[in-house]
Amino acid sequence: MTVANSLRLERQADGLAWLWIDQPDRITNTLSPGLLAELEGVLQALAPMPPRGLVIASAKAAGFIAGADIRVLAGLESGAAARDLAARGWAVFQRLAAAPYPTLALIRGHCLGGGLELALACRYRIVVDEPGTRLALPEVLLGIIPGWGGMARLPALIGSAQALNLMLTGKGVDARRAKGLGLADACVPPRVMENAARILVVSGQPARRLPWFQRLANGPLKALVARQAGRQLAARVRREHYPAPYAILATWARFGGDPRAVPPASPASLESLLAHPATASLMRVFFLQERLKGLAKAVDFAPAYVHVVGAGVMGGDIAALCAGAGLRVTLQDQSIERIAPAIARAARGFQRKFRGDGRQIRLALDRLIPDPAGLGAGRADVIIEAIVEDLAAKQALFAELERRARPQALLATNTSSLGLGQIAAALADPARLVGLHFFNPVALMPLVEVVRGPATDPALLACSLAFVRRLDKLPLAVADSPGFLVNAVLAPYLLEALRCVEEGLAPEAVDAALVAFGMPVGPVELADTIGLDVALAAGRVLGGAAEPPRLLQERVAAGLLGKKSGQGFYRWEGGRRVGQVHPEMGSAAARADLARRIINPLITATERCVAQGVVADGDLADAGVIFGAGFAPFTGGPLHFKARGGVSTP
Ligand code: NAI
């Protein structure tokens, strides 16, 4: 047995060699330059006495390899350093791919970025059929590219269409999908994984080869495929905001997926990517996300049972989220008729979440129990209230819940506009109440604001942060102040956009300016989606001294409430907006001026929230506005954007 720092090579009597990856002092493995050097050393050591086969596996409980070490990537100071790192990884993986003996990656848990590139350099891959197994090349989300051979090997293995889809979006696949795509040769349950690896690696089975018609797309039809992918990409992201997917496409199409072959002056080069401000901003967003996840690590809180009161838009979806995450859930409302639509919606959501896997869907539905009598309140670890936004109703409910709940149960409200202090006044022990402010749509929005009321017990707050992580959401601790963080910064932004409409600009022009800026949807469309009545109420509370735009008040008075009523600033049919936002509307300069005007109030409000201590610091504020309000990630957040000179307050 050879022991290096992070790699353990075990030569067995049957002639097989097992290479265990186990970086010291870390929960997961990451591919640091040190680990690459160790791998090279192992391959060198094996050369004089080749094994019958080499199996590469992780010795960690958590995952195969989480990717390249992002801190190393973020610390790259020059294009030359990036090129050097790409060349090193490329050479080591090439050596692995060229090994004269068969090689196999045994993948359990996450296998991301450089980890997947390593697995792709092996002759075979086995994935372990577990919920945590996930394979992805997420580099694009960090503004960089898979530089260690993945851009060449993935299209050759699974075809260019599927490979481009994975590389250009950064999306992951689970074990079964990996097998279906041909990314893995076998998908096996954990108990047989080592045996399966032993058998496959010496099977002599030829490495997977693409059918001839798919090989065409990597050969003679490549230019055509690249043009089509380029058109689809342009419809989704703008090159000036997100250069990395364009670089990936160009490197695949013109340089055989080899970043070393791209001339430094090309916009697709590592040098150009590293110099682009979006790259540093996206890495920043990654670290912010890690920081939010880290906030939840302070305590070990493992609830098993959640009771949700209110089966409306929010409560129904929160209950489904909890059940989908493996928790037992009871869902209470005033009658079974009010609960039924939430269960039907959850069933549709589980279909999507579990990709039609009947067993998983059934189990999730079994965990979601309609409870009109509210019997679950006495058994739950966490009770979440999501009834109508009415102080007296919430107070009455909490007074009763407090009497019935277990003494250690967490009591949470999803209120968006009432003060926690006011609601908690109805409790014998106000320290028990926290806010868990989910965003709509619950399934899609990554952030949950965890609200600290004036009396909230800090220990319960820590448990709440952990609970939010258990649901795979990002928790952000905020103070009990009107609108918390996200609504407090969104309201002035929406109002400014509607003022522009009131001044005579077309809603389409306003939305086009903000979409061109990089927002996922324009503010007028967002107001229509939230509901104009809700936007008006929020505007009255959070919009400062100025009256909300008259146009908004008139629409609400006329019952034109946006998406939910079929007409607001836009017309809506079947939940979809009629007509298209055209990001090219108006001149570029006019669009930029308009975007600046509308974004300025959002930046000012974010600064105010930091000054008032609604969030602990500017970085957390940026994180909250990106993950809770969808603020364009390539900017690195509103405060970062301003600090870089993006917008100056007039
Ligand atoms: P909703 O009107 O869709 O649902 C409320 C549900 O609560 C109804 O089904 C109603 O029958 C039920 N209910 C009312 N009183 C009850 C009681 N005493 N016991 C049991 N059930 C009762 O409301 P929605 O939109 O889901 O909002 C719920 C809460 O979530 C509110 O506090 C709201 O401010 C907050 N919120 C709403 C967001 C949104 O976008 N709709 C976003 C974030 C928070």
Boltz pocket constraint, residues with backbone or C-beta under 6 A from the ligand:
constraints:
  - pocket:
      binder: B
      contacts: [[A, 309], [A, 310], [A, 311], [A, 312], [A, 313], [A, 314], [A, 315], [A, 332], [A, 333], [A, 334], [A, 338], [A, 385], [A, 386], [A, 387], [A, 388], [A, 389], [A, 390], [A, 393], [A, 397], [A, 414], [A, 415], [A, 416], [A, 417], [A, 437], [A, 438], [A, 439], [A, 440], [A, 530]]
      max_distance: 6.0
